[in-house]
Amino acid sequence: MVGKKLPDGWKLVKFKKVAEIDNRTISPDEMKGKFQNYIGLENIESNTGQLVNFSETLGDDIKSNKFQFTEEHILYGKLRPYLNKVYLPDFAGVCSTDIIPIKPDSDLLIREFLGYFLRTPEFVSTINTKATGANLPRVNPNALLDVYIPLPPLDTQHQIVAILDKAEATQRLRAEADALMQNLLQSVFDEMFGDPISNPKGWPRVTLEDLSLEIVDCPHSTPKYTEDCTLYPCIRTTELKDGFIDWSVMKYVEDQEYKERTKRLVPKEGDVIYGREGSFGVAVRVPKGVNICLGQRTMLFRPNLELCESEFLWALINSKGLYQQALKKTSGSTVGHINVKDVKQFVGFRPPLQLQKTFTDIVKKIDETMSYQKSSDRSISVLLESINAKAFTGDLVA
């Protein structure tokens, strides 16, 4: 962007010239006895700018200093910046110190315009190179302040935001349609089998280890990724979304790295991959015809087909009952993680195999519908990417 000629009236300026980082903190003692609008990194959804799983938190449960924010701020996740966590609050509250409260200069920059810019692939790529720390990369606020951003006139910013708002509304409608199908899957599971915790139908109790032929953890090393889109996707927790693989953010490895990462077990169709850190508690199925390998913080289940269907094991692991067990075993103050030995002992149940096969038939029909929706989603995503790419180069509005 620095090398591209901008339209008349646009400027390329450093972040620090048009926005400031607000470091106002509040102590646990100041929060005691009051409910707080507390936002942690886990409450900001990657890539979407949406708030998830949020509710008021009793101040007594907050044990460390937090940043304060208002409706004038943008909340930017500095931990693992590739997760692209940006949120524009419409209320005041407190947030994790791994979130940077940014306050734009309203005389120069519209908050919504900056919010959209922070979520562009170009910015994410740029800021990711400035992160430090091997296992838990973070962005230093000073590095953020030195990034260049395009600055059109205020009226142009308003026009761009109006267009991007409409584009994002379209994308949300598609996401809501996808969510309805996912909720249908959960409803079918609950109706056919019941809750794994209360087990109202009295199915035999089993652990995830009982239902699996093999369970393997990921290699404990950072994958050697390639910039090319090879035949070998390397799945991380970032790609585990609502029980399905998010291919839009997938990273890839070369042939030799794939062989190294599959020495213990080569994933195959029907295996179930589970995230045990960060986006923990989410499982996906390995699709047909894909040479996938495990990235960091994931593990793999190979179902024992004499006891359970792949689709049943996948749905069981994604059920609310298993997620509650995962929450109880979570450790780590910044990024929650679960030990493999604990996951193996999560308790579920084993309904009759024929009933599971009926469930599999239903899942496959829902898969077909979702596949059609995903195809439509991809077309919309390509269009939105084009709109976003043009928005910050001056090619979207006259």
N, C-alpha and C positions, 0 to 999 in steps of 0.2 A: 504493500500500500504506500510505503514511503516513496517508492520510485514512480508511482502513477501520477500523472497530471490530474489535478482536481479541477472541477468547474470553477468559474469565476464566483467569488464570494465565499468559497470554501477555504479553510485553513487546515494545516496539519500541525497540531500542537501537542505538547507533552501533557500527560494526564494531570500533573500537579498544577498546571495553569488553569484548569477548569473544574477541578474537584479536589476535595480534601479527605483525608482519612480521620475519622472521629475516634479517638482513643479513650473516651470517657468510660470509666469502669464503675461498677457498683459491687460492694462487698456482700458476702453472705449475711452478715449482721444486719445490713440495711434492707435485706429482702425477707427477713424472718417475719412470720405471721401474716404474710400477704401472698395472694396468688399472683404469679408472674407469667407474662406472655414470653415464655422461654423458647428460643429456637436453637436447636443443635444442628450440626451438619446433616445428621440423619433425617432431619425434617425438610430439607431442601432436595427436591428431585433433580437428578442429573439431566441436563440438556433442556428441560422444559420450562424452568423458571417457576415451577409450582411448589406449593407447600403441601407436605404429606404427613399424615399421622401426628398432627399437631393438636395439643390441648394445653390448657393452663397448668402450670406447675406450682406446687406449694413452695414458697420461698425457703422453708425449713429443709427441703430436700436438695437445695442447691448448695454445694459445699465449697465452691471456689469463686473468685472474682469473675464477673462477666462484663462484656461490653454493653452499652446502652444504645438504643436506636429509636428513631421516630419514623413517621410517615414520609419524611424528607430523604431518608437514606436508601441506599442500595446495599443489600447484604451479599458479600462475595466470599465464597469458600476458598481459603488459601491453602488448605491441606489437599494434596493430590489434585492440583488444578485441572488435570485432564478430565476429572469428573464433571466439570462445567456446572458448578452449583452457584446460581445467581437468583436472588429473590428480591422483589420490590414490595416491602410490607405496606399494608394500609392501616397499620396500628402501631403504637409504641410498645417497646418491650426490652428484653435483654437477650443476648445471644452468646454462644460459645466464643472463646477467644481465638478459635480457629476460623472464625468468620470475621471479615473486615467490614465495618460499617463505613460506607463511602457516601459523602454528601456533595452532590454536584453544585456548582455555582449557578443558581437559577437564572441569573442575568445572561449567562452564556450557553448553558447546556440543560436540556430537558432530561429529567431523570429517566424517563422511559426510553429515550434515544440511547443514552449511555447503557441502560440495562440490556437492550437488544445488542448493542455493539459488543459488550462483554461476553455474550454467548455465541459470537460468530466463530466458525472454525479457525479463521485466520488469527483472531486474538488468542484463542485457546492454545493454538500451536505456538504462538510467540511467547506467551507467558509461561508455558510449560518448560521452555528452554531456560527460563530464569529461576525455576524452582531448585531448591537445594535439599539434600538429604536423600540417601539411597532408598531406605525402606518406607519412610514417610515424608515424601517431598513436600515442601511448603514454599509459598511465595513470600518473600520479604516485602513488606509494604513499600519500602523505598524503591524496590525494583518495579513495583506496579506504578508508582508515581512517575517513573521515567519512560514509560511506554508512550508512544505517539498514538493519537487518535484523530480521526477526521472530524472537523468542526464546520458544519454548514451553518448558514443563518438560521435564527430561531424559527422563522416561518417555514423554512424547508425541513427543519427537524420535525415540526408538527405534521407536515405532509407525510414524511417517511414513517413516522410512528403510526399514523392513521392507517396506512397501507399494511404495515407489519401487524397491527392489531387484527385487521380483517383476515390476513393470512393465517395468523396463529389461531384465530377462532375457528377457521375451517379445519385446521389440524386437530384442535381439541374435540370437535364433533366426531372426527374419525376415531380418535382415541377413546371417546365414550362408547362408540359402537364396538370397538375391540373389548373394552371393559365389560360390556354387557355379555359378550360371548364367554369371557373368562368367568364371570359370575355364574353363568349358566352351568359351566363345568363344575364349579364348587357346589352349586345347588343339586346337581345330579348326584355327585359323590355323597353329599350329606343325606339325600333322600334314599339312596340305595344301600349305604353302608352305616350311616350314623356318625356321630362324633367319636373320634379315636380315644378321647379321654374318658367320657362316660360310658362308651360302648353299649348303647341301649339295646342292641340286637344280640348281645352276648356272644360275639365271635371269639374264637380262640385268640388269646393274647400272644403277641410275638414282638421281638425287637427287629430293628432294621437289619441287623446282622443275620438274624434267622431267615429273613426273606431274600438274602443276597448270596450269590455264589462267590463273589469277590467284592471287596471294598478296598480301594487304593487311594492314598493321598497324592496330591500333586508333588512333583519334584521340588525340593526346597532350594530353588535357585531362580534367579531372574531370567526369563526367556530372552533369547537373542532374536529380537524382532527384526523384520525386514520392512522396508518401505513399500515393497512390491506386494501385490495381492496374489499370493502363491496358492498352491493346492492344499496348504496346511494351516487352517485357522487355529489359533491358540486362545482358548476361551478363558476369560477372567471373570471375576464377580461383576465387573462393569457390564458384561454382556448378558447377565442373568436378570431378566426383567419380567415380572408377573408370570413366571412359569414358562417363559419362552425365550429363545435366543434373540437378542437384539444385534442383528448383523451390521447395523449402520456404524457401530463403533468397534467392530472386530479388528484385531491385530493378527498378523500372520508371521510364520517362521519358514525358514528354508528346510530342505529335505533332511540334512544332517541333524539339525536341532529337533525336528519332529521325531526322528529315530531315538535321539537321546531322551526325549521327554515321554516316550511310550515304551521304554525298556521293560517296565514292570507289567504293563498291560496296555494293549492297543484298544482304544475305545471303538465300539461298534454300534450299529443301529440298535436302539432299544435300551442302551445303557442310560443311566440317570446321573447327571452332573449336578453337584450341590455346592453352593457358596457357603463357606464357613467363616468368613470375615468380611466386615464392611456391609455389603448387601447379603448378610447371612440369612439362612432359612429359605432360600429360593432354589428350586430345582428345575432343570430342563431336561428334555430327552435328546439323545444324540440322533440326528436325522439320518435318513438313508443316503448312502453315496458320499459321505463327507469324512475326510481324513482329519479328524479333530484331535487336538492334544490339550492337556491341562496346563493352564497358566497358573499363576500364584493364587493361593487361598481358595482353591477348589478341591473337591474330592469326587470320586466316581463310584457308583453302585452298579454291579452287574446282577440283575434280578435272577433269582432261581425260578425258571419258568414252570417248574413242577409245582411251585407254591403260589406264585403270583405273576400276573401280567405286568409288563413294563409300564403300561398306562396306569395301572392301579398303584404300583409303587411310586411312580412320579406324583400322582394326585395325593397319595397318602402323605408323602414328604412335604408337599405344599399345603397340606390342610392346616387349619387353625390350631388343632390339637398338637401337631408336631411343632408348629412355630412357637407355641407357648412353652414347650419343653426346651426349645432352643434358647428362648429368652432366659430361662432359669439357669442355663449353663453358660451364658455369655460372660466373658471376662474382658478386661481392657477398658480403661476410662475414656480413651480418645476414639478408638475404632474397635468395636466389639468383635470378639472372635470366639470360636468354639473349637474344642479339641476333638480330634478324630475319634478317640476312644469313647467320648461322651456321645457323639452322634450315632455311633454303632449301637448304643444301648437305648436309643429313643424307642419308646413303646408304642406299638400300633396294634393292628389286629389282622386276622387272615380269614376273610369271607370265602365261601366256596368258589373254586376256580371258574365254574360255569357262570356264576354271577359276575365275576370279574371280567370274563370274556364279553358278556353283554355290555358292561361298562366300556370296554375297549371299542366295541362297535359304535357306541354313541360318541366316544371321543373322536374316532376317525371321521364321523360325519361332521362334527363341530370343527375338526381340523380343516376339512375341505372348505367350509364356509369361511373360516379365518384366513385360509390361504388366498381365497379370492379377495377378501378385504385387505390383506397385506399387499397384494399386487396393486390394488387401488391406492393404498397408503403410499407405496413407493413412488407412484406417479405424482401424487400430491407432494411428497417430500422433495422430489427432483424440482418441481415447480417452485416450492418454497425456498429451496437452496439457491435457485437462480435469483429469486426476488431478494433474498438476504445478501447475496453477493453483490448485487447492483445497488443495494440501499446505501452502502457506505463508500461507494466510489463515485457517486453523483450521476449514475446511469438510470436511476429509478424515477426521478422527478425532473421536470424541466427547470 
